[in-house]
Amino acid sequence: MLTEIQISNNLYDLKQKIDQIKRELQDYVDSPEHLPELIDSSNLLRKNEFLVYSDQKKTELLSVYSTYTKSMESLLTSLFEIQNELKNILQDQSSLIPSTKPKSKPKSKPKSKPKSKPKSKPKSKPKSKPKSKK
């Protein structure tokens, strides 16, 4: 459990580092403009400095992404292990259910008669027996 927490914290830290490097690169993205008042060699030096810095940041970003990916894979592996363990526990628990048979079957309750009369009645009156005269 502790390793999952460490991985989780590590992922968060790595994600922050990735975001930071991306921001640094975005701040430094634009290539230096060629300044006409400087000679070509100084413009080339400025361009070279920019490219070196950009290359370093991109290399650092790739390294952090690689570490981030490995941590994600580790986390995913542990999730699959947990899923597999839960599946096994569920199978074990479900195998216990059929083995315990009830002693007697529960009797079904008799259907109770409706308390109210049905709503659909025939419209014709039932024929009553004629009363005999005495």
LUMDREN-549344 format. One record per residue (C-alpha): residue number from 0; residue in three letters; x, y, z. Coordinates in Angstrom, 2 decimals, padded with zeros to 5 digits, always signed. Layout:
REM LUMDREN-549344
+---------+------+---------+---------+---------+
! drenmar ! numi !    east !   north !      up !
+---------+------+---------+---------+---------+
!     NUM !  ALA !       X !       Y !       Z !
...
+---------+------+---------+---------+---------+
This chain:
REM LUMDREN-549344
+---------+------+---------+---------+---------+
! drenmar ! numi !    east !   north !      up !
+---------+------+---------+---------+---------+
!       0 !  MET ! +000.00 ! +000.00 ! +000.00 !
!       1 !  LEU ! +002.84 ! +002.33 ! +000.82 !
!       2 !  THR ! +004.40 ! +001.83 ! -002.61 !
!       3 !  GLU ! +001.13 ! +002.86 ! -004.29 !
!       4 !  ILE ! +001.10 ! +006.07 ! -002.26 !
!       5 !  GLN ! +004.73 ! +006.72 ! -003.17 !
!       6 !  ILE ! +003.96 ! +006.07 ! -006.84 !
!       7 !  SER ! +000.98 ! +008.37 ! -006.66 !
!       8 !  ASN ! +003.03 ! +011.16 ! -005.07 !
!       9 !  ASN ! +005.82 ! +010.49 ! -007.52 !
!      10 !  LEU ! +003.39 ! +010.79 ! -010.43 !
!      11 !  TYR ! +002.12 ! +014.08 ! -009.12 !
!      12 !  ASP ! +005.66 ! +015.43 ! -008.72 !
!      13 !  LEU ! +006.63 ! +014.23 ! -012.18 !
!      14 !  LYS ! +003.55 ! +015.82 ! -013.72 !
!      15 !  GLN ! +004.42 ! +019.12 ! -012.06 !
!      16 !  LYS ! +007.98 ! +018.85 ! -013.35 !
!      17 !  ILE ! +006.70 ! +018.18 ! -016.88 !
!      18 !  ASP ! +004.44 ! +021.22 ! -016.71 !
!      19 !  GLN ! +007.29 ! +023.37 ! -015.41 !
!      20 !  ILE ! +009.65 ! +022.32 ! -018.22 !
!      21 !  LYS ! +006.94 ! +022.93 ! -020.81 !
!      22 !  ARG ! +006.39 ! +026.43 ! -019.44 !
!      23 !  GLU ! +010.14 ! +027.11 ! -019.55 !
!      24 !  LEU ! +010.28 ! +025.95 ! -023.13 !
!      25 !  GLN ! +007.29 ! +028.06 ! -024.11 !
!      26 !  ASP ! +008.90 ! +031.09 ! -022.52 !
!      27 !  TYR ! +012.04 ! +030.45 ! -024.50 !
!      28 !  VAL ! +010.48 ! +029.08 ! -027.68 !
!      29 !  ASP ! +011.05 ! +031.97 ! -029.99 !
!      30 !  SER ! +014.33 ! +031.81 ! -031.78 !
!      31 !  PRO ! +016.37 ! +034.95 ! -031.37 !
!      32 !  GLU ! +015.86 ! +037.36 ! -034.18 !
!      33 !  HIS ! +018.66 ! +038.15 ! -036.51 !
!      34 !  LEU ! +019.85 ! +041.59 ! -035.51 !
!      35 !  PRO ! +021.29 ! +043.46 ! -038.45 !
!      36 !  GLU ! +023.51 ! +045.65 ! -036.29 !
!      37 !  LEU ! +025.42 ! +042.58 ! -035.06 !
!      38 !  ILE ! +027.83 ! +040.70 ! -037.21 !
!      39 !  ASP ! +026.87 ! +037.29 ! -038.47 !
!      40 !  SER ! +029.11 ! +035.42 ! -036.05 !
!      41 !  SER ! +027.44 ! +036.98 ! -032.99 !
!      42 !  ASN ! +024.00 ! +036.21 ! -034.44 !
!      43 !  LEU ! +025.11 ! +032.62 ! -034.95 !
!      44 !  LEU ! +026.35 ! +032.46 ! -031.36 !
!      45 !  ARG ! +023.01 ! +033.70 ! -030.06 !
!      46 !  LYS ! +021.20 ! +031.18 ! -032.21 !
!      47 !  ASN ! +023.52 ! +028.43 ! -030.99 !
!      48 !  GLU ! +022.89 ! +029.36 ! -027.34 !
!      49 !  PHE ! +019.19 ! +029.22 ! -027.95 !
!      50 !  LEU ! +019.43 ! +025.81 ! -029.61 !
!      51 !  VAL ! +021.62 ! +024.43 ! -026.82 !
!      52 !  TYR ! +019.19 ! +025.62 ! -024.15 !
!      53 !  SER ! +016.19 ! +024.32 ! -026.07 !
!      54 !  ASP ! +017.87 ! +020.98 ! -026.64 !
!      55 !  GLN ! +018.71 ! +020.64 ! -022.94 !
!      56 !  LYS ! +015.13 ! +021.37 ! -021.90 !
!      57 !  LYS ! +013.72 ! +018.94 ! -024.44 !
!      58 !  THR ! +016.13 ! +016.25 ! -023.26 !
!      59 !  GLU ! +015.10 ! +016.91 ! -019.68 !
!      60 !  LEU ! +011.45 ! +016.77 ! -020.69 !
!      61 !  LEU ! +011.94 ! +013.41 ! -022.42 !
!      62 !  SER ! +013.70 ! +012.06 ! -019.36 !
!      63 !  VAL ! +010.88 ! +013.14 ! -017.06 !
!      64 !  TYR ! +008.30 ! +011.71 ! -019.47 !
!      65 !  SER ! +010.18 ! +008.43 ! -019.44 !
!      66 !  THR ! +010.16 ! +008.32 ! -015.65 !
!      67 !  TYR ! +006.49 ! +009.33 ! -015.62 !
!      68 !  THR ! +005.65 ! +006.53 ! -018.06 !
!      69 !  LYS ! +007.48 ! +003.96 ! -015.96 !
!      70 !  SER ! +005.63 ! +005.11 ! -012.85 !
!      71 !  MET ! +002.31 ! +004.92 ! -014.69 !
!      72 !  GLU ! +003.14 ! +001.40 ! -015.86 !
!      73 !  SER ! +004.00 ! +000.41 ! -012.30 !
!      74 !  LEU ! +000.74 ! +001.87 ! -011.04 !
!      75 !  LEU ! -001.21 ! +000.13 ! -013.77 !
!      76 !  THR ! +000.48 ! -003.17 ! -012.95 !
!      77 !  SER ! -000.46 ! -002.84 ! -009.30 !
!      78 !  LEU ! -004.04 ! -002.02 ! -010.31 !
!      79 !  PHE ! -004.22 ! -005.15 ! -012.42 !
!      80 !  GLU ! -002.84 ! -007.17 ! -009.52 !
!      81 !  ILE ! -005.49 ! -005.74 ! -007.21 !
!      82 !  GLN ! -008.16 ! -006.46 ! -009.79 !
!      83 !  ASN ! -006.95 ! -010.04 ! -010.11 !
!      84 !  GLU ! -006.89 ! -010.49 ! -006.31 !
!      85 !  LEU ! -010.41 ! -009.11 ! -006.03 !
!      86 !  LYS ! -011.56 ! -011.42 ! -008.78 !
!      87 !  ASN ! -010.06 ! -014.40 ! -006.95 !
!      88 !  ILE ! -011.67 ! -013.35 ! -003.69 !
!      89 !  LEU ! -015.00 ! -013.01 ! -005.43 !
!      90 !  GLN ! -014.64 ! -016.46 ! -006.98 !
!      91 !  ASP ! -013.74 ! -017.94 ! -003.59 !
!      92 !  GLN ! -016.70 ! -016.27 ! -001.94 !
!      93 !  SER ! -019.09 ! -017.32 ! -004.67 !
!      94 !  SER ! -017.86 ! -020.91 ! -004.47 !
!      95 !  LEU ! -018.85 ! -020.93 ! -000.80 !
!      96 !  ILE ! -022.44 ! -019.98 ! -001.54 !
!      97 !  PRO ! -023.55 ! -023.21 ! -003.32 !
!      98 !  SER ! -021.80 ! -025.43 ! -000.77 !
!      99 !  THR ! -024.08 ! -024.28 ! +002.04 !
!     100 !  LYS ! -027.49 ! -025.74 ! +001.26 !
!     101 !  PRO ! -030.51 ! -024.51 ! +003.16 !
!     102 !  LYS ! -032.10 ! -027.09 ! +005.50 !
!     103 !  SER ! -035.54 ! -026.66 ! +004.07 !
!     104 !  LYS ! -036.98 ! -024.74 ! +001.24 !
!     105 !  PRO ! -038.85 ! -021.67 ! +002.28 !
!     106 !  LYS ! -042.55 ! -022.09 ! +001.69 !
!     107 !  SER ! -044.07 ! -019.65 ! -000.65 !
!     108 !  LYS ! -046.63 ! -017.40 ! +000.89 !
!     109 !  PRO ! -050.19 ! -018.00 ! -000.24 !
!     110 !  LYS ! -051.49 ! -015.28 ! -002.41 !
!     111 !  SER ! -053.71 ! -012.99 ! -000.48 !
!     112 !  LYS ! -057.10 ! -012.09 ! -001.88 !
!     113 !  PRO ! -057.48 ! -008.55 ! -003.04 !
!     114 !  LYS ! -059.21 ! -006.40 ! -000.47 !
!     115 !  SER ! -061.12 ! -004.38 ! -002.98 !
!     116 !  LYS ! -063.39 ! -005.67 ! -005.67 !
!     117 !  PRO ! -062.09 ! -005.68 ! -009.20 !
!     118 !  LYS ! -062.88 ! -002.54 ! -011.09 !
!     119 !  SER ! -064.19 ! -004.21 ! -014.19 !
!     120 !  LYS ! -067.73 ! -005.45 ! -013.61 !
!     121 !  PRO ! -070.17 ! -006.61 ! -016.17 !
!     122 !  LYS ! -072.72 ! -003.91 ! -016.92 !
!     123 !  SER ! -075.72 ! -006.20 ! -016.96 !
!     124 !  LYS ! -077.34 ! -007.06 ! -013.67 !
!     125 !  PRO ! -077.11 ! -010.65 ! -012.60 !
!     126 !  LYS ! -080.35 ! -012.55 ! -012.87 !
!     127 !  SER ! -081.89 ! -013.25 ! -009.55 !
!     128 !  LYS ! -084.09 ! -016.22 ! -008.77 !
!     129 !  PRO ! -087.81 ! -015.49 ! -008.84 !
!     130 !  LYS ! -089.39 ! -015.49 ! -005.46 !
!     131 !  SER ! -092.00 ! -018.13 ! -004.99 !
!     132 !  LYS ! -095.48 ! -017.14 ! -003.80 !
!     133 !  LYS ! -096.98 ! -018.82 ! -000.80 !
+---------+------+---------+---------+---------+
